[in-house]
Amino acid sequence: MKRTVFLGACSLGLSVLLLSGCQPAANTNQPVVVTNPSPERVDTASIQTELMRIENDWPRIIKEKDTAAVERIEADDAVFIYPDGSLGNKAQDLKDISSGALTADSWQVADLQVTVLDADSAFVVGRSIVTNGKYKLPNGKTVNLPSQTRFIDTYARRNGEWKIVAAASVPVTASVAAASPAMTASPAMSPAVKPSPAMKPSPAMKPSPAMRPSPAVTHTPVVRPSPAVTP
């Protein structure tokens, strides 16, 4: 009985092995279908509104010496280029604002344009208008701030908060300041910059006959040695 059961078990096991060996191999040549994740939805309007709010708050931050706002807005590793070409960072901004080194009768922000790159990065271009702006140097001397500057602030969203990671600003000259916010040439700049007829060479500038060598400048017999100078 035991022998019969043993043989039956062996037969069953052999059948299972044979059947499993006859199974068709999996087809590994089938193309792998990769489903692309749906594009991330970027709420451009919301980002623009938030960054405009931050930029428009700078005059208040400077006036009230709100270092807490600077601490929150600027990234710890931020890099800045100031209007005089010098480099700065968050620590320098905090020092300047807390000490009251920056002063002005008025400080305005204008011509703001926000460009959203993706859900976590954007930059803002704008113009600062300062009246009687002063900056106190560490040595106690005071320098005047440019009345107008154009700036670009680069933002990155970190841990859900927008941070300025880089910024640069340059002084605006009087001629550029007169241009429209769209930076297109105004009508006052168009005809005046074209050469007028008065700038064309006039006939008076052409060589006249009076400029040709006259007989008076040719060598005359008078300059030749006369008989009176011979021995």
Secondary structure, 3 states (H helix, E strand, C coil): CHHHHHHHHHHHHHHHHHHHHCCCCCCCCCCCCCCCCCCCCCCHHHHHHHHHHHHHCHHHHHHHCCHHHHHHHEEEEEEEECCCCCEEEHHHHHHHHHHCCEECCEEEEEEEEEEEEECCEEEEEEEEEEECCEEECCCCCEEECCCEEEEEEEEEEECCEEEEEEEEEEECCHHHHCCCCCCCCCHHHCHHHCCCHHHCCCHHHCCCHHHCCCHHHCCCHHHCCCHHHCC
